[in-house]
Structures are given as C-alpha cells and as structure tokens.
C-alpha cells in the first residue's frame, strides 16, 4: 500500500511506547461485564420508574391522608332518605315475602309499596336506584336486607320509582326482616 502523505512521527513508533492518538489500548476483560451490569441495572430502574408512573397516572394507588383512617376513605356513604318511596317486587313464588320485606322497611319509617314482579323465577335479589343521588339510600336499604347488591337503573325513574327492591330466590330474611309488628 502506497501513501502519498508526508512522513511524520506516527510512521515510526517504537514498540515499548504507549499508544498515541486515535489508537486505544486494549481494555481489561472485566470492563465488558461491568458495562453489561450497568446497562441491566439502568433498565431495571427505568422499568420500575415507568411502571410506577403508569400506576400513579391511572390512580391505582390509594393515597390516604395520615390523619384519616383507611376504612373511612373507602366506605361508601349509607344514609336512607325517608322521602324516597321504595317499591318492593316479589320475584319469587313465596307468598307474602314482599309484604314481610315491606314491614322491615316500614319499621325504618320508609314509604313502601309492594307488588308482584312480572317474573316469579328471579334468582338474585337486587336493590335498583334511579339516579346517582339516591345511591346512598339504595345502600341503606340493601344493608337493611342483609347487604344485597345494588344497581343503577335510570329507567325506573320514568315509572316514578326511585328505589326498587327486586326479591329473588337467593333472598334470606334477616332477623329484623322476619319480625313482623
């Protein structure tokens, strides 16, 4: 290979001289492992920070004020509004079950109407409420009946029923529901 460049100090380097310029001395064998370890550690740290950020962004962490107990921040409000009429529908073949439940609710000073459900093969008892503003009352009625599930159903408001108790085959009378005055 021929070179047209003028002769300089890099053309003749003694073997015992340390490398000069762009030439690098060979690294130690452990530096590759060290780099790989640092890259792996950085990946784990960045991944953890990313996952933590997503969880915070999606509100998956419950932030509790130290002055407030955790149970009070998660418990939904249960307050029955006595001005809301409650319709009890007996969706079972058990005669008098609707009247029995109505007596339990009347004992709590609620306005109650009893009717037979169109379907007497209803399997699950549910308290339906017409709007989010009546959810607390629905929870209160559900707790009186043994903590039955509640469900929002805006269509019942058009029928003039803000709260509806649909009794199903799974309903078991609570001690207060079995007592009639």
C-alpha positions in Angstrom: 0.0 0.0 0.0 1.5 3.3 -1.0 0.9 6.5 0.8 1.2 9.9 -0.7 1.3 11.6 2.7 4.5 13.1 4.1 6.4 11.2 6.7 5.5 12.2 10.3 6.1 10.9 13.8 3.3 8.3 13.7 5.1 6.4 10.9 7.8 5.0 13.2 6.6 4.2 16.7 8.8 2.1 19.0 7.0 -1.0 20.4 7.6 0.0 24.0 5.9 3.4 23.7 2.2 3.7 24.9 -0.3 4.2 22.2 -0.8 7.8 20.9 -3.7 9.5 19.0 -6.7 7.5 17.9 -5.3 4.2 18.9 -6.6 2.8 22.2 -5.0 0.3 24.4 -6.9 -3.0 24.8 -9.3 -2.8 27.8 -9.4 -5.2 30.7 -11.6 -8.3 30.4 -13.9 -7.3 33.2 -15.0 -3.9 31.7 -17.4 -5.6 29.3 -19.2 -7.3 32.2 -19.2 -4.1 34.2 -20.9 -2.3 31.3 -23.5 -5.1 30.8 -24.3 -5.0 34.5 -24.7 -1.2 34.5 -27.0 -1.4 31.4 -29.1 -4.1 33.0 -29.3 -2.1 36.3 -30.4 1.0 34.4 -33.0 -1.0 32.5 -34.5 -2.3 35.7 -34.5 1.1 37.4 -36.1 2.8 34.3 -38.7 0.0 34.0 -39.7 0.3 37.7 -40.0 4.1 37.4 -42.1 3.7 34.3 -44.4 1.1 35.8 -44.7 3.2 39.0 -45.5 6.3 36.9 -48.3 4.5 35.0 -49.8 3.2 38.2 -49.9 6.7 39.7 -51.2 8.1 36.4 -54.0 5.6 36.4 -54.9 6.2 40.0 -54.2 2.7 41.1 -52.6 3.8 44.3 -54.8 4.8 47.2 -53.4 7.9 48.7 -54.6 8.2 52.3 -54.3 11.2 54.5 -52.4 10.2 57.6 -55.0 11.9 59.8 -57.8 9.8 58.3 -58.3 6.1 58.8 -58.2 4.0 55.7 -61.7 2.5 56.4 -63.3 5.9 56.4 -61.9 6.8 53.0 -63.1 3.6 51.3 -66.5 3.0 52.9 -69.4 4.3 50.8 -72.0 6.6 52.4 -75.1 4.8 53.7 -77.9 7.2 54.5 -81.6 6.4 53.8 -83.7 9.3 52.6 -87.2 8.7 54.1 -88.8 10.9 51.4 -87.8 8.4 48.7 -90.5 5.8 48.1 -89.4 2.2 47.9 -91.2 -0.3 45.7 -90.8 -4.0 46.7 -91.3 -6.5 43.9 -91.6 -10.2 44.9 -89.9 -12.1 42.2 -90.3 -15.4 43.9 -93.1 -17.9 44.4 -93.0 -17.4 48.1 -96.4 -15.8 49.1 -96.1 -12.9 51.5 -92.3 -12.4 51.1 -92.8 -8.9 49.6 -95.1 -7.9 52.5 -92.6 -9.2 55.0 -89.8 -7.1 53.5 -92.1 -4.1 53.3 -92.7 -4.4 57.0 -89.0 -4.3 57.7 -88.6 -1.2 55.6 -91.7 0.5 57.1 -90.2 -0.1 60.6 -87.4 2.3 59.4 -90.0 4.9 58.5 -89.8 4.4 54.8 -92.7 4.8 52.3 -93.1 1.3 50.8 -95.3 -0.1 48.1 -95.5 -3.9 47.4 -96.2 -5.5 44.1 -95.7 -8.8 42.4 -92.9 -9.0 39.9 -93.7 -10.0 36.3 -91.1 -12.8 36.6 -91.5 -15.1 39.6 -88.4 -17.0 38.8 -86.0 -14.2 39.7 -82.8 -15.7 41.1 -80.9 -12.8 42.6 -82.1 -10.1 45.0 -81.1 -6.5 43.9 -81.9 -3.0 45.0 -82.2 -0.8 42.0 -81.8 3.0 42.2 -82.8 5.6 39.6 -80.0 8.2 39.9 -76.6 8.6 41.5 -78.1 11.0 44.1 -80.2 8.1 45.5 -77.2 5.6 45.7 -76.7 6.3 49.5 -80.4 5.4 50.1 -80.0 2.3 48.0 -77.0 1.2 50.0 -79.0 1.8 53.2 -82.0 -0.3 52.0 -79.6 -3.0 50.9 -77.9 -3.1 54.3 -81.3 -3.5 56.0 -81.9 -6.5 53.8 -78.6 -8.3 54.5 -76.3 -6.3 52.2 -77.8 -7.3 49.0 -76.3 -5.9 45.8 -77.3 -2.5 44.3 -77.5 -1.4 40.7 -78.1 1.9 39.0 -81.1 1.7 36.6 -82.2 5.2 35.3 -85.2 3.6 33.5 -87.1 3.1 36.8 -87.3 6.8 37.4 -89.6 7.2 34.4 -92.1 4.9 36.2 -91.9 7.0 39.3 -89.9 4.6 41.3 -86.6 6.0 42.7 -85.8 2.8 44.7 -86.9 -0.7 43.8 -86.2 -3.9 45.7 -86.5 -7.0 43.5 -86.6 -10.1 45.7 -85.1 -13.2 44.2 -84.7 -16.8 45.1 -81.4 -16.1 46.9 -83.1 -13.8 49.5 -82.8 -14.9 53.1 -84.8 -12.9 55.6 -82.6 -11.1 58.1 -83.6 -11.2 61.8 -85.2 -7.8 61.5 -87.0 -8.8 58.3 -88.5 -11.9 59.9 -90.1 -10.0 62.8 -93.5 -8.5 61.9 -95.2 -6.0 64.2 
